[in-house]
Amino acid sequence: MMKASLTGQRLVVLFFLGLVAFNFPVLGLFEKGGTVFGVPVLYAYAYGAWAALIFAMARVAGRRDDVPPASGPRG
C-alpha cells in the first residue's frame, strides 16, 4: 500500500513539473528565435520537454519494486 501512494505522489510531482514547464514564463524563455538543427528553439523545447515527461511518467508508473533482481545465468 505504501508503494502505491509513493507512486501516486511521484506522478503528482511530475504533473506539476509539466504545468511549470509548459506555462508562459518558461515558454517565453524559448521564443527568442534561433534554431536547433533547423527546428525553432521553442518547438524543440516543447517536444523535448513533452518526451521527457512521458519518459519520466513511464519510468514511475512502470516501476516494480516488488520484483527481485534477476541473478546471472545458472548452470
C-alpha positions as CSV (number, residue, x, y, z in Angstrom):
1,M,0.0,0.0,0.0
2,M,2.9,2.3,0.8
3,K,4.4,1.8,-2.7
4,A,1.2,2.8,-4.4
5,S,0.9,6.1,-2.5
6,L,4.6,6.8,-3.3
7,T,4.0,6.2,-7.0
8,G,1.0,8.5,-6.9
9,Q,3.0,11.2,-5.2
10,R,5.7,11.0,-7.8
11,L,3.1,11.2,-10.6
12,V,1.6,14.3,-8.9
13,V,5.0,15.9,-8.8
14,L,5.6,15.2,-12.5
15,F,2.2,16.7,-13.3
16,F,3.1,19.9,-11.5
17,L,6.5,19.9,-13.2
18,G,4.7,19.7,-16.5
19,L,2.5,22.6,-15.6
20,V,5.5,24.7,-14.8
21,A,7.4,23.5,-17.9
22,F,4.5,24.5,-20.3
23,N,3.5,27.7,-18.6
24,F,4.1,31.1,-20.2
25,P,7.1,32.4,-18.3
26,V,9.1,29.3,-19.1
27,L,7.9,29.1,-22.7
28,G,8.7,32.7,-23.1
29,L,12.4,31.9,-22.5
30,F,12.5,29.9,-25.7
31,E,10.6,32.1,-28.1
32,K,13.6,34.4,-28.7
33,G,14.4,32.9,-32.1
34,G,17.1,30.7,-33.4
35,T,17.1,27.1,-34.5
36,V,18.3,23.8,-33.3
37,F,19.2,21.5,-36.2
38,G,16.8,23.7,-38.3
39,V,13.9,23.5,-35.9
40,P,12.8,26.6,-34.0
41,V,14.0,26.6,-30.4
42,L,10.5,26.8,-29.0
43,Y,9.4,23.7,-30.9
44,A,12.5,21.8,-29.9
45,Y,11.9,22.7,-26.3
46,A,8.2,21.8,-26.4
47,Y,8.8,18.4,-28.0
48,G,11.8,17.6,-25.8
49,A,10.1,18.5,-22.6
50,W,7.0,16.6,-23.6
51,A,9.1,13.5,-24.4
52,A,11.0,13.8,-21.2
53,L,7.7,14.0,-19.2
54,I,6.3,10.9,-20.9
55,F,9.6,9.0,-20.3
56,A,9.6,10.0,-16.6
57,M,5.9,9.0,-16.2
58,A,6.6,5.7,-17.8
59,R,9.5,5.1,-15.5
60,V,7.5,5.9,-12.4
61,A,4.3,4.1,-13.4
62,G,6.2,1.0,-14.7
63,R,8.5,0.7,-11.7
64,R,8.0,-2.7,-10.0
65,D,9.8,-2.6,-6.6
66,D,8.3,-6.0,-5.6
67,V,10.2,-8.0,-8.3
68,P,13.5,-9.4,-7.0
69,P,16.5,-8.6,-9.2
70,A,17.5,-11.1,-11.8
71,S,20.5,-13.2,-11.0
72,G,23.1,-14.4,-13.5
73,P,22.6,-17.5,-15.6
74,R,22.6,-20.7,-13.7
75,G,24.4,-23.8,-14.7
